[in-house]
Amino acid sequence: MTEKEIGRINELYHKSKAEGLTEEEKAEQAKLRQDYILAIRENLRGTLNNVSILEPDGTVTELKKVAERKAKRKRES
């Protein structure tokens, strides 16, 4: 998500509070918000995929591998 798109989200928000939005602007705002949420989720997933857990026994487990094991078990159920 670019700074321009974030700026447009804010612009539409302020306009909606001041004078209201047209139907086209409402649709644009909804699309931009959806894109923003997807970008945040992708960023969070990327961050979490780089997290490691130090187990009590001293081993290190990558969070990504834990999630993959859980997903595999869920598919097998």
Phi, psi and omega in degrees: 000130183272163177298327179296317179293320177295320176299321179293321176302312181295320179299314180294324178298311182295322178294322180296324179286325185279311187223352182095165183242152172284169179299322178296318179292324177297318179294318178297317180298316180298317180296315180296320179296318179297316178298321180297314180298318178298319179296319179296316180297317179296319179297316179296317178299317178299318178295312181295330178292344179257009180267138176241149180249129175270113182284158179303331180277001177097353178282156179247128180241130177284134181300326179301318181291325177298314180297320179296319178296318179296318180295321179295316178297321180295319179294326182284339182285000000 
